[in-house]
Amino acid sequence: MKRFVCVGLIVSLIFISAIVNAEINIQHGGIPGGLLTYIFPIKYKNIGGTCFVIDVDNRQYIITARHICHNIKDGDTIQLYINQEWYDVAIKPLFPKSDTVDIVALAANRLIMPKMEFDIGVENLMLGQDVYFLGFPFLDFKLGSKFNGSVTTLFPFVKKGICSALPGEGIIYLDGHNNPGFSGGPVIFSNYFKNHLQIAGVVSGYKNNDNPVMIKEIEDRSQSQVREKQQKKKIVPYVAENTGIIVTYSIGYIMEAIRANPIGFPLSK
């Protein structure tokens, strides 16, 4: 039953996507609403994050972080959060050649969204340039279909960072503040040479730095009088501090895998 409901929801979103041209133009530094409708919460075996839908050579794919779908295989089911409800979608996964690239493409067994072409790739991305990364930081994936707190938006959060480093091996480092839940979301930048917004990569996570917090001596009065005279150390040694360095991977690696094995759902079907 959910399969048919999901198709109906797709039709209801067509009017949103229709307001955006086939190519997403830069609009005063912001993200057009039509693009936001192609980004969803995703869940696989109670591990959750963000995903987005792209069309490549007239076939559709769901893109997310590989670590969210650890050990996923043909015929497995993921869940997408659409219209405040989780919907089951059977998929076939596609992986990049390198196991270290934290991206996976999922070919669904049906159309997820109407056709929409985005510019894809790191071409013309410059060091020091502002970039956007999008995702859902407040979903409670373990509890199911409820958002934490009062957050009920169907659109992802939009955060901004700086392209900080391009060290190779498909990694793009951003300077910004990431949160759990953004994994698998798109990294978007303004390609000023073409006057288009462009999807450059996929959010993997953020680097932590272990910093000492407190080493304090306190008296333990719960023991005998002899032990009471001794001071017992209570140590809270480290906290995992968010360094503000966001790890993302170039989408080009999964595009190569997609074009080598085009198994996405046909848009013309």
URRAJO-V459849 format. One record per run of one state. SS is the DSSP state (A for helix, B for strand, O for the rest). FROM is the first residue (numbers start at 1). LEN is the number of residues. If there is no record, write none. Layout:
ss,from,len
SS,FROM,LEN
SS,FROM,LEN
This chain:
ss,from,len
O,1,1
A,2,16
O,18,7
B,25,1
O,26,1
B,27,1
O,28,2
B,30,1
O,31,2
A,33,4
O,37,2
B,39,6
O,45,2
B,47,10
O,57,2
B,59,6
O,65,1
A,66,4
O,70,7
B,77,6
O,83,2
B,85,11
O,96,8
B,104,5
O,109,10
B,119,2
O,121,9
B,130,6
O,136,3
B,139,1
O,140,7
B,147,1
O,148,9
B,157,12
O,169,2
B,171,5
O,176,10
B,186,6
O,192,4
B,196,24
O,220,5
A,225,4
O,229,2
B,231,20
O,251,1
A,252,9
O,261,4
B,265,2
O,267,3
